[in-house]
Amino acid sequence: MSRKQTAEFISGHHQGEIADKRLGPKAKHSHESVKSNQPFDRRKKSESLEGTDKMNFKSVINKVENLAIQSTPNDKRNRRRSGRGRKKIFENYLSSSDVSTGLKRGELIQGPLRINPKNYQEAFLPFPDGNRDIFIDGIISRNRALNGDVVVVKLLPKEKWKVIIPERYGSETNAAAQSEVPGEVSNVNFEDFPAQDKVKILETSPDVIIEEQYDGSQDESDNGMSVKIGLGRSVSKINFSPSEKAAGLSGMQPVDKSGTRTRTSKQEQSCDMIVNDSRIHPDRFLQKTGKVVYIVEKKHSRAVTGFIKPLSDKNSELYKEFFMFSPVDHRVPRILIPLEDCPKDITTRPADYGNVLFICRIVDWRDDSNFADGHLSKSLGQAGEIEPETEGILIEYDVDFSDFPDEVLECLPKSLPWTVPKKELQKRKDLRNECIFTIDPATARDLDDALSCCNLPDGNFEVGVHIADVSYFVHEGTVLDITAGKRATSVYLVQKVIPMLPRLLCEELCSLNPMQDKLTFSVIWKLTPEGKILSQWYGRTVIRSCVKLSYNHAQSMIEDPEKIMTSDELPPVSPDHSIAEIKTAVINLHNIAKHLRKQRFDGGALRLDQSKIAFTLDSETGLPQGCYIYEYKDSNKLIEEFMLLANMAVAHRIYRSFPEQALLRRHPPPQTNMLDDLTTLFEQLGIELDFSTAGTLHKSLNKTAGEDQYSDARKEVLTHMCSRPMQMAQYFCTGTHNDEALFHHYALNVPLYTHFTSPIRRYADIIVHRLLAATLDSAQQIGLAKSGIQKQADLCNAKKSASKKVQELSADLFFSVFVKECGPLESEAMVMGVLDQSFDVLVVRYGIQKRIYCNGLPLQGFTFHKVGKNPELRLMWEPETLDQKPICQVITIFALVEIVLKSDHAALKYSAILKKPTGTPE
């Protein structure tokens, strides 16, 4: 066996509501805690800082209170924190009684705060009617709230609302587009300005953009839709960089960064009157703005990763008492750290800690300070290394990766190996002699679902879905149950998994391992060969799986049904069942699944798939050796269809029995205004997509993508655009919603849906199992009232969202390391969006998205304009020699380009560089 065996891992989020079968990272690893897996011997071990456990937060606050603090490190005007007349930066929060009254009167609005990760000055709050979000401009208006916090917002007067005008409604004046580079401003086309007017660089002015639904992984930019924007009478930030070489090109934006021009007050007033005056525009062109007046719940963990460094002003009273903590996440404020929290030799050897990642926890953020006060709790290790970075991600997103305490383990069975008690066997339907098997990724250890399929004499089939009965071991109200409820989900990283339940349950007692008696809940149908349901049965069962198949095993059976498979080609098979019997069952399930799938999409279902990246890891170092886009095959689809069928069946069962307590999963329709914006953009591009229903969107999306070699890339680009106005699916308790229409699942186009099929890794499924058990046994009671179920549903929603983000960050981390170790990497890329000084691409080979900046390319200049209504960049490349002419490259949405991915000097940063085309010079 080779010393460098590779371990595969599937990353990314499966967009469809299968979400019940491990297609991603969750399937690839055993349930190891973070602490138990340290593959990097060279990595600096994380160490708790001396004295931090005894840190007195109050003393930190008091000490800072009596010192002068600067507005910024370079601001010489100190503001005294002690004494009378200190200058307040933030408004006081309203009282809870005032908030309650304001919410009842409709004067205040409550919701989760989202801060743009590419521009920390911008934040958004969902508007209750589902239309365009409320825009919160700047840190002051955000009033110390952090990303994810549940806040209360007061709307600003209408004259301060933001103006958003699609270009087709006005002149062709081009507005500044958002730049994701901190401190960098946008190049603007000045062709429409009068020749005698000049333009002035504004050093500080917030970029303003169209709000797009943010799912934690996307920039909140307009992504190609040119708009005019304004906020009150502020002037958008403008960058103009004249270049001598480009000066002679008509209409060309230069890329050199020297020189300035000034704009006359006449031009400023003209632009303001046309663009920024919200009073002269109809409501459909306005976005409400607001300010935070109360924090209901601090959802953000207040824990951040970052670096510590001395204060820049050595004359400051703070210099000898505090260090500055700079978070990696720019949405979090800089934090003052008491010197006694820091390593003892940091004052004499600060350079030793320049690349060391630390964890800091915010303990206070007062109304007179731009800086928060914090407690330095832990050093993680060197930035750019996988384990320190991973631990930082977990802490920031409040993932509990600690070992399970003894009181939790005490809840597990003591007598091992565990066997099914005879008394329990008598309560269940015995299916141990049936041909039942699992289909999972090859290295999966938490097997929570199994299938069976038997031919019936009348030509129909008896098909069963069998799910591990986790609720038998996790008793309601126990310490084990409470701990699982708090974790709410297993969290899947590239190299490991953070389990919701102890490993004994995940991998042994509950896992449906082959040739072992296991307790299950089963849903069994009588189906026609076309998938029509003739009857169905729900009940507690005991099964004995005959084989653990991988997706590849099942795929081989599907692709070559005539092939006679031998025992050497499969894992160990129970002697009670033949390989031929198992293969026949797989093929029959596949044929039925094809009909079920066709019926779903004919009935109006929608699927928005996005690429999932997979890695091969070195078994010794844990570093990525390779990566590729995971292929979703027929064996995956087989599992998906029957998991969906079971989830829908159980949803109807528990809602019929418990109309006030059922835990279901709803998916709201897309936000109306955002969908209108997207429709306008597609009209500009000449793309015909039908957004009337989920089904029409699915059909038109597949039709528009085409069938050539780039159809997958084209569909990925379209899917990315269509995903932006979509809302997230959510768990909810039926007793908290009066209107059954709100139960509807938009993407699946079904009235009722829930999660039943993954109780090992999702706590919501455990609650559903308890509800199902109560429908089968009237003596079994549900311990939670509808308010308690809704509270748990809210937590499950939050933890699921955090888990998704952590999974994405883990994949990003490994891909960054892969680029560093194996790059530069070349690939074709398809343009996803065109802005006025940059464009976004989908890297076809790896399925990742990157932004390319014109300012970073060796260009003579570039222009941004529209051909018809299609945004277009024209890049003029520097010629190789003086006697050659520049090469012109046209960048439009769906254009194919060649790019190179190169690692940057900063830890875990890499850039996409556009390769110079080999065309004919103009």
Residue, then its C-alpha position, 0 to 999 in steps of 0.5 A: m500500500s502506498r504511503k500517500q493514499t488519498a482521501e476524497f472529500i466532497s465539498g459544497h452545498h447541495q442546493g436541492e432539498i434532498a439535504d438528506k443524503r450526504l453528497g458533500p463533505k459530511a459523507k467522507h469522514s468519521h466523526e472525529s472531533v477537531k482536537s483528535n485530529q492533528p495531521f500537521d506535525r510542523r504546525k504550532k500547537s494552539e495554546s491558551l494564553e497565560g492568565t486569560d482564564k482569570m481575566n476580569f472583564k470589568s477591570v478591562i472596561n474600567k481601565v479603558e474608561n479612564l483613558a483617552i481613545q483615538s477615533t482611528p489610529n492616525d487621528k490625533r484628536n483624542r476623545r476623553r472617556s472619563g469626565r463630563g462632556r465626552k463625545k458620543i459616537f453611537e445613539n443610546y438604545l431604546s428601552s425594551s418597553d419603547v421597542s415593544t410599543g414601536l413594534k406593535r404600532g409598526e413604527l419599528i421593524q425587527g429582523p436579522l442583520r446582514i453586513n456585506p462582507k465585501n463592503y463593511q459600511e453596508a448592511f441590510l435588514p429584510f423588509p416584512d413584506g418580502n420586497r427590497d431590503i432595508f439599507i443601513d448605511g455605515i457603522i454609525s447607523r448600525n449602532r454596534a450590531l454585528n452580522g447575524d444579530v437580531v435587531v430593531v430598526k427605525l426607518l429614516p425619513k423618505e428624503k434619506w431613502k436610497v434611489i435605485i434606477p435601472e438604466r433603462y428608465g434614465s439616461e446612460t450616465n454610469a454610476a460608480a460600481q462597488s469595489e470589493v478591494p478595501g480602500e479602492v474606488s471605481n473607475v467611471n466612464f465620463e463620456d456623458f459629462p460636459a467637456q468643460d467640467k472636471v471631476k474630483i476624487l472623493e476620498t471618503s464616500p460610501d459605495v452604494i449598490i443594489e441589495e441582493q439576497y446574501d447567503g453568506s457566500q456571495d457579494e451583494s453587488d449588482n453583478g452586471m446590472s448598471v444602475k444609478i444610485g443615490l443616498g440623500r445628497s451624498v456623492s458616490k465615490i469616484n476614481f479616475s486614473p489618467s495614463e499618458k498612454a491611454a489619454g489618446l484613446s477615445g472614451m478609454q478609461p486609463v488604468d494608471k493610478s496617478g493624477t486627479r481631476t475636479r468636478t465643478s459644483k454645477q456638475e455635482q448639483s446636476c447629478d444630485m438633482i437627477v440621481n440622489d433626490s428621493r423625493i422626485h422618484p416613484d417608490r419602485f425606484l426607492q430603497k428604504t433606509g434605517k438605523v439600528v435602535y435596539i439589539v434583541e439577540k446577539k446572534h454573532s458569537r463575538a469571537v473573531t480571529g485576527f492579529i495583534k499589533p502595537l498601536s500606531d501612535k506611541n504618544s497615545e495614553l493607550y500605547k503602554e496599556f493596550f494592543m490593537f486586535s485587527p479581525v480578519d473579518h472586516r465586518v467586525p470592529r477593531i478591538l482594544i486588548p489589555l497588555e496583560d492578555c497578550p504574550k509576555d514578550i510581545t512588547t520586546r519581540p512584536a515581529d514574532y507574532g506578526n503572522v500568528l492567528f489569535i482568537c479575541r472575544i468582544v466583551d463590550w462596545r461603548d457608545d463613545s468608542n469606534f473600538a470594541d473592548g476585548h479579551l484575548s483568549k487563545s493563540l491558534g498558530q501560524a496564519g495560512e496553516i490548515e488547523p489554526e485556520t480551521e479552529g478559527i472558523l469553528i470558533e467564529y461561527d460558534v461551533d461546539f467542537s469540544d469533546f462530549p462531557d462525561e455526563v453526556l456519555e453517561c446517557l449511552p448504553k453501558s453494556l457493549p456490544w449492544t444488542v436489541p432487547k427481546k422486549e423491543l423486538q416484540k414491539r417492532k415489525d421484523l424485517r431482518n430477513e428482507c433484502i435491505f441495503t445502504i448506498d452511501p459514499a465509500t468512506a461514510r461511517d454514519l449510515d442513517d438510511a437504507l432501502s429495500c425493493c421487492n417484486l410483488p406477484d401483481g407486477n408492482f413493487e414493495v419499496g421501503v425507506h428505513i431510517a435509524d431510530v436515533s430517538y430510541f437512544v436519545h431520550e427527551g430531556t436528558v443531558l444527551d438530548i439537550t447537548a444534541g439540541k444545542r449543536a443542532t447539526s453535524v458540521y462537515l469540514v474537508q478533513k473531518v466532521i464535528p458530530m452532533l452526537p457521540r461517536l458511539l451513536c453515530e458510527e455504531l449503535c445507530s449506524l445501519n452497518p451491514m449484518q447487524d440488527k438495527l432499530t429503525f423507523s420505516v415507510i413502506w409503499k406499494l408502488t406501480p413500476e411508474g411510481k404511483i403510490l397504491s398504499q403506504w405504511y409507517g412503523r417501528t422496525v428492526i432490520r439487518s442490512c445485507v451490504k454497504l454499497s457505495y454510490n460507485h457500486a450502485q452506479s456500476m449496476i445501473e450502467d451495466p445491468e447485464k453484467i454479472m458482478t462477483s464478490d471481489e467487486l463488492p464489499p462483504v455481502s450477507p450469505d442470506h442474499s445473493i449479489a444478483e438479488i441486490k443488483t435487481a433491487v438496485i435496478n428496479l429502484h433506479n427505474i422507479a426513481k426515474h419516473l418519480r423524478k420526471q413526475r416531480f419536475d413535470g409537476g413544477a419542481l425546481r432544482l438549482d444545482q451549483s458545482k461542488i468541489a472535491f479534494t484528494l488529501d495526502s494521508e500523511t500531511g493532510l494537504p490537498q493533492g488534487c481537486y475536481i468537480y464532483e459528478y452527480k450521478d444516477s445513483n445519487k438521484l436514486i437516493e434523492e428521490f426516495m428520501l424526498l418521498a419519505n420526507m413528504a409522506v412523514a410530513h403529511r402524517i405528523y401534520r394530520s396528527f399534530p396540526e399545532q406541533a408538527l415540525l415542517r420545512r417551508h421554502p418561501p418564494p423569491q423576493t418580489n422586487m429582487l426577482d423584478d431586478l433579475t428579470t430586467l437584467f435578463e431582458q437586457l442580456g436577451i435571455e428568456l427565463d420564465f419566473s412565473t413558477a418554480g417549474t417554469l423557471h426549471k424548464s426554461l433554465n435547462k432550455t436556455a443553457g443549451e447542449d454544447q460543451y459549455s452548457d454546464a458552465r452556462k447553466e452554472v452562471l444562470t443558476h448563480m444569478c437565479s439563486r440570488p433572489m431566492q430565500m432560504a428554506q426554514y424549519f417551523c412549527t405549524g402552530t405558529h403559522n395560521d395560514e397553510a399557504l405559508f407551509h408551501h415549499y417553493a422549490l419542491n412545489v409541495p404543500l408539506y415537507t419535513h426532514f425525517t431521513s437524517p437523524i444522526r446528523r440533524y436534530a430536527d429529524i429527531i423531533v420529527h421521529r418523536l412526532l411520528a412515534a406519537t402518531l403510532d403510539s397514543a401513549q407516547q407524549i410530546g414534551l414540547a409545546k408549540s412555542g418550544i418546538q418553534k424555539q428549537a426550529d429557530l436554533c436549527n435554522a441558525k445552526k444549519s446556516a452557520s454549518k453551511k458557511v463553515q463548510e464553504l469556508s473549509a473548502d475555500l481554505f483547502f482550495s487556497v492551500f491547493v493553489k499555493e502548493c500546486g499553482p499557478l493553475e490555468s483554466e478556462a473561465m466563463v464571465m458571470g457578471v460585468l461591472d464598470q471596472s471589473f468582472d466576475v468569472l466561473v472557473v470552469r475546471y474547478g467550479i469556483q467564482k473569482r473577480i478580476y480587476c481591470n486595474g490589475l491587468p497590463l492594459q493601456g486602458f478599458t471602456f465600459h458601455k452597453v451594446g444594446k442593453n448588454p454590459e460590456l468591457r473592452l480591454m486594450w492590452e499593452p502591445e508586446t513591442l512598440d511597433q505593434k498595436p494593442i489587442c482589444q478583448v471584449i468582455t460580456i456575460f457568458a464570454l469565455v476567457e483564459i485565466v491563471l490562479k496564483s497564490d498571493h503573498a498574504a496567507l491563503k489569498y489567491s488571485a485570478i489573472l486574465k491571460k492576454p489573448t492571442g488575437t489580431p491587434e486593432 
